[in-house]
Amino acid sequence: SILTRLNGALCDAVTGRHDSQTLLSTLERANLFLASLDNERCWYRYHYLFADVLRRRLQQMQPAAVAHLHRQASLWFCAHDSPAEAIQHAFAAQDFALVTKLLADTAETFLKRGECLTLQGWLNRLPAKLVRNHARLCLFRASIAVVTHELETAQQWLEVAEQAAQGEVPALREALLAEAAAIGAGVALNRGNFPRVLELARYALNTLPSDQTRLRGEVMLHLGLALSWSGDPAGARRAYGEASQW
């Protein structure tokens, strides 16, 4: 009943059963408040009012089990490439350590899709201290603030990220500081500080791993704009050409 959509494998993972698909088919044939969501009869959902009744009954009879059930659902969705549902169930379990791991692992995907507000909403729900102690989550907050043109907020999160990065091993610290520089180039560009853009962009491009496609593309674009507005059209064209490759 904690699931908004369910299939046999997911129900087995949540409940510990091994016959959920058979049971779902039986419930559907008996017309017991279950609706199929696809032609293959793989995914189902309960009637909304019936699901609400079941969730209330679960809360009354087994309140201690609710967090565990949501955690199991979260792990299943994570393993089956459904990060949004995994994160939602981790929040429902109030397992902030799991939420943090899921966001650190998948936030880049949401940023590439342009789902900044969704990501921002999740980050806002985490305890502030937890976010501030996690350099990469701070960097995600800074990236979102640049997109929403909250430059002071972006700069503040970059400073917090740089502080949090100091406690990491050297290789990871270097990567985090390179990401901070890449995001900082966007802040400097929006402030019209072109020399600072050039400084940060060149540092980031020399340090960022090649698999950081979003940030490398953004940095090249910012570099091109800064070169253009600084009177170097040839350099700007080269930067735009490289940006298009990312």
Secondary structure, 3 states (H helix, E strand, C coil): CCCCCECHHHHHHHHCCCCHHHHHHHHHHCCCCEEECCCCCCCEEECHHHHHHHHHHHHHHCHHHHHHHHHHHHHHHHHCCCHHHHHHHHHHCCCHHHHHHHHHHHHHHHHHCCCHHHHHHHHHHCCHHHHHCCHHHHHHHHHHHHHCCCHHHHHHHHHHHHHHHCCCCHHHHHHHHHHHHHHHHHHHHHCCCHHHHHHHHHHHHHHCCCCCHHHHHHHHHHHHHHHHHCCCHHHHHHHHHHHCCC
